[in-house]
Amino acid sequence: MNLPAYKKMSVTKKAVIYLTLFIAFCGWSSIYLSWGGWLSKPSFFIGFFLFCLCVYYYRRITSGEMTNVVNWTLISAFFSIIPAFGDWHASFHSYFYGYIATYYGLFFYYLLRIWKVSPNALMKIVTVFCFIWVAIEIGQQFTYPEYWFLGRQNEWNIVENRMGLWRFYIWGIDFVMLAFAFYAGKAFSSEQYSKFNILYSIIFVAGILCYCSRKHIVAVVIVIAYAILTMESKYKWRIRISCLVVMAILFYSFYDDYLAMSVEADDLQGSGEDFIRYLAARYFIMDFSSSPLYPIFGTGWGSLTLGNKLEYCKHVLQFYVSDVGIIGYYSTVGIVGVSAIIFYIYKFVRNWKYIDLGYKMFFIMKIALIVFDFWMCWAIGIIAYGTFLYLLDENIKENKLIKKKL
């Protein structure tokens, strides 16, 4: 059996991928474009375009290890149309808008399978977007109070200061984590050692640090520790010592600021951010809806009544459905929708020995954040997920073929 062969992408195909990612990154949160991370019109338009392409070329969709995960994710989420109509009186038009604008990242997965895109070519494009993301996050630290990109302007209209850094909350952290894991995995790999991989990893780590999220910083530390402990490179002791030195310097430099950031966040939340999350999680599990359909199928999208209740939760109760991770996803699609995530985890663990280190690192980071910043709660997280699943498909297929040849 031969290893996978990929065709060179045409200019048109590259343009579609670039446009899709540009919209997914919300124009890197340009304040002039005013694109948000939830249910924006550009997300719907590109989603409908991808949906139509997938329907037209559906016979060309090849099956990968994670294709059934994507299939079930879309099907299980669509069952939420039952409570959306029955409990919340949504129209089909509004529901379809919400569904497409949310899940277009999975149609992007199908498109990648139709076109048989080279994983390396795809990651080169993703890397370009992530470099720009890092440049914006770091660059605006020096231009503030002048800034042009802000992910939370429409909601708070302020720029938060954490650890002495300005938090611009640029949309796209999921892709930056993917790029970091991809290059760090290669850097820690015995057969793919490269100074460029190390440099790229450091650049993306710097960007994640400037994102100023405690949870993401902890997730990065966890996977670096995992990679250091499991690496088999002939340079392993050199890399281990270098990583320990760098981490010690970062710990010494940022520990006090990290503690100050944690105390400040807890003060702003009154009784503590984690306690507020606990109350929000309990509310969305037990009290958000009394309908017997809610725990099974969630709420769906597209209802004005539902939107008003979520606004009430946000502004009066201070409960954010996106802040409680997979429980927020459960609130939207029910236990049936959540079963698709369990299916994904099962498939990943089942194929663990065929998966490269970098993809394992990304998986671990996202699982570590699953009860906080769950990737399925917003469109850009889902498109990063769809991209990752395609890369995972090709990685598993290649490694299985290699093992068969041995």
N, C-alpha and C positions, 0 to 999 in steps of 0.2 A: 504494500500500500504506500502511496506517495503522500508526502506532507502537503497541507493545503496550499493551493496556488491562487493568487489574487490578481485580478486585472487592474491595470492602471486606471485611476478615476478620471473621468472626463471633467472638463471645466464646469459643465452644467451640474454634475453631481457634487463637485466641490462647493459650488455656489449654494446649493440647497443645504448642505451640511453647515457651511459658514452662517447662512441666514438663520437656520434653526438654532444654532448655538448662540448667535447674537441676540435673538429674541429670548432664549432661555436665560441668558445672563442679564436680561432686562436692560440691554444696552450698557452693561456694567453699571447699572443704576444711575444713568444720566438724569439729572434733575430737570433737564429740558424735555426729555422724552416722557418722563413721569410714568414709566411702566412699573407695575407692581409684581410681586411674586405669586399673586393669587388671581386667577380668572381674568387676566387682562385680555383686551381685544386682539393684540398681536398674537398672544398664545392661542386663542381660538382660531384665528385665520391660518396660522402655520399648522396647527393641529388638524384643521379640516382639510388642508392641502395634503398633509401626510396621510391622513385617513383615506382620502380619495385615491392617492397613489397606491396604497396598500391594497385597497379593494380591487383596483384595476389590474395590479400585478400579483394578485394573491396566489396564483398558481406557481409563481417563481419563489415563493417564500420557502426556503429550506429549513429543515428542523435541526436545532441544536440542543444541547443538554438542558438549557434553560428555557426553551421555547414553550414548553407546557406550563412553566411558571408564569410566563407572560400571558399566555392564553387564559389561564385560570384567574389571574389578577384582573384582567379586563372583564371576564364573564362574572366573577364574584362581585366586583364593584357595581356592575350594571344591575344586579339584583336590588340595589338600593333604590331603583326607580319605583319599587312597590311602596315603601313608606313615603317616598317623596310625593307620590300622587295621593296615596291613601291618608297619610297623617298630616302632610304639610301643604297639600293642594298646589303642588308645582305644575307648571305647564310642560309639555314635552319639549318645546323650543328652549325654555330656560334650563331644563335638565340636561338636554343634549349639549347646550353651550358649556355648562359647568363640567360635564363629563369629558368633552373633547379638550377643553382648555386645561384640564388637570392631567389627563393621561396621554397627551400627545408624545411624551417621551417614550412610551411603549410602542407607539406607531413608528417612531424613529428607529426603535430596535428592529422592527420588521423590515423597514427600508434598508437598514444596514445588511440584513440577511439577503434581501432581494438583490442588492448591488454587490454582495460579497466583498465588502470593503476590507482592505488590509488593516489589521490591528495597529501596525506601526504607523501607517498613513493617517489613521484616525487619531492616534495619540499625538501625532505631530500637530494636527489642527487643534486638539484640546489644549496642548501645551502652549500654543500661541495665545489662546484665550486666557489661560491661567497666568502667563507672564504679564499680560495687560492688566489682569485683575490685581496681581501683586504690585505692579507699578502704580496703580491707582491707590491702593491701600497705603503703600509706603510713601508715595510721592506727595499725597495730600496732607501727610503729617507735617510736611515742610511748607506747604502753601496756606494752611489754615491761619486765619479765618476765611480765606478764599478757598472755595471748593466747588466742584462741578458734578460730583458723583456722590449720592447719598441714598442708601437703600431704605431708610425709614423716614424720609422727609414728609411723606404724605400722612404719616400716623402721628409723629411727635413734633416734627419740624425743629428738632434740636440735634446737636452732635454731642454724644455722651463722651466723657473723659474717663478712661480706665488705665491704670498703671502708667499714668503720664502720657498716654497715647489717646488720640481721637478715634472713636469707633464709628466708622462711616457705614458699617453694616452693608457692604457691597454684596449683592446677590451673586452666588456662585461658589460658596465655600465647599460644596459637595464635590465639584469638579477639581478644585485645588487639592482637596484631600486625595482624590483619585490620582492626580498627577504626582503628588508627593509619594504615595504608596507605590506607584508604578516605577518611578526612578529610584526610590529608596530600596525597593525590592531587588532591582538590578544591581544596585551598589553593594548590597549585602550578599548577592549571589556569587557563587564560586566561579561560574563560567561567564559572567557578564560584567565583571568589574571594570569600571570606567570613571575617570576623574570628572567627566561631564555629568554622569549620573549622580555623583556625590554633590557637585555644584548645584545641579537642578534641585536636588532634595533639600539642600540648605536654603535655596531661594524660596521654595514653597513653604518650608517650615517658618521662615521669617515672615512670609505673608500671613500664615495662620496665626502666628504670635501677634501680629498687628491687628488681626481680627478681634482680639481681646475677649475671647470666650473661654471661660475657665474649663468648661466641659471639653471643648475641642483640644485645648492644650493638654489636658490629662489624657485624652484619647491618643494623641500623638506620642506622648511619653510612654504609654503602655505598649504601643506597637514597636517603638524603637527598642524598648527593653526586650520585647519578644524576639525581634530580629537579631539582636545582639546575642541572646542566649541560644538561639537555634541555628545560627549561621554556620556554614561549613567551608567557607572560603579559606584559601591558604594564607590570606592576609587577615584572618579573623582576629588575631590578637592585636595587630596594628589598628584595625578598625574599632575593636572594642575599646582600646585605650583612648583613641581619638574621640570616640563618642562620649566616653565617660568624662573626659576633660571638658568637652564642649558643654555637656549637660551640667557639669559642676559649675562652670562659668555662668551659664544661664540661671542656674539655681541661686547662685550667690547674687547675681545682678537683679533678678526679678522676684525673689521670694517675698521680700517685704512689700513690694508693690502688689504682688499676687494676693497676699493676706489683706492688704488695704482694700483691694478691689472686692474681695469676698465680703469684708465687713460692710463696705459701702453698699453693696448689692443687697445684703441682708437688711440693713437699715432702711433702704428705700422700700423694701417689701413689708416692713412692719414687723411681723413675727418671724421673718426669715423666708427666703425665696423657696427653699425646698419644702417648707411647710405649706406655703401657698400652692405649690405644685401638687402636693398631696391632697389638699382640699379640692383643687380643680379636678384632679383625677377622680376623686371620689364622686364629685358632682356629675361629671360626664358619664360615669359608670352607673350611678344609682338614681340620680335625680333629674337629669336633663329632659327625659321624656318618659311618660308612663305607658306609652304604647307597647303592646306585646311584640310588635315588629321591630322595635328599636334595638334590642340586644342581638337580634338575628341579622337584620339588614341595615341598621343604622338610620341615617336621615336622608342621605342623598344630597342633591344640589337643586338650586333653581327656585326656591320658595322665598317669597318676600317675608312671610311669617317666620321662617327659619332664620333668615338673615337678621331680622329684628331681634330675635331671641339671642343670637350669637353676639350682636352688638350690646345687648343688655348684659350678657355675661362678661364681655370685655370691659365695658365702661363703668358698670355698677359693681359687679362682683369681683372684678379684676381677674377673671378666669379666662385664659386664652386656650382655645382648643389646640392650637399649634404648639403650645408649651408643654403638653403632657404626652408627647411622643406617640407611641403606638396606640395609646388610649384615645387620643384625638382622632386617629385613623379609624379606630373601632367605632367612635361616635358617628362617623360619616358612612361607613360601609358595613358595620356590624361584625359579628364573629365570623360570618361567611367570608367577608372580605379579608379579615385578619388571617384566615386559614391559608390564603395565598402566600403570606409572609412565612408562616410555619413551613409550608411546602418548599419555599426558597431556601430556608435554613437547612432543611433536611437534605435537599439536593446538593447544597454546597458541602456539607459535612460528609455526605456519601462519596463525593468526588475529591475529597481533601488531598489525597496523595497525587492527584493529577493536576493540582493547581499550583502555580508559581507563588513565591513568597510575597511579591507585591500585592497580588490580588487577595491573599490571605490577610495582609495588613489592612487593606481597605475594608474587608469584611469585618474584621475585629473592631476597627474604629467605629463603623456604623452600628454594630451590635452594641458597643459600649454606650452609644448615644440614643439607643432605641426608645428609652423612656423620657428623653428630653427633646432632642431635635430629630424626630423621625423623618427619614427621607421621603416617605409617601405622603406627607402632609402638605407639600407644595410642589408646584409643577417642575421647578428646576431640580429639586431633589429626585423627582421621578425620571427626568431625562438623564440625569447623571446615573441613575440606577439602570435605565435602559441601555445606556452606553456601556456600563460595567458588565451587564449581563451578556451583551454581544462579545465583548473582549473575553469574558469568562468562557463562553461557548467555544471560541476559537482556541483558547489556551488549553482547555480540557481535551479538545479534539486532537490538537497537535501533540500533547504529552502522551495521550493514549496510543497514538500512532508510533511515537518514538519508543515507548515501552514494548510495543508489539514487535518492533524490529530488533530489539536487544535479545 
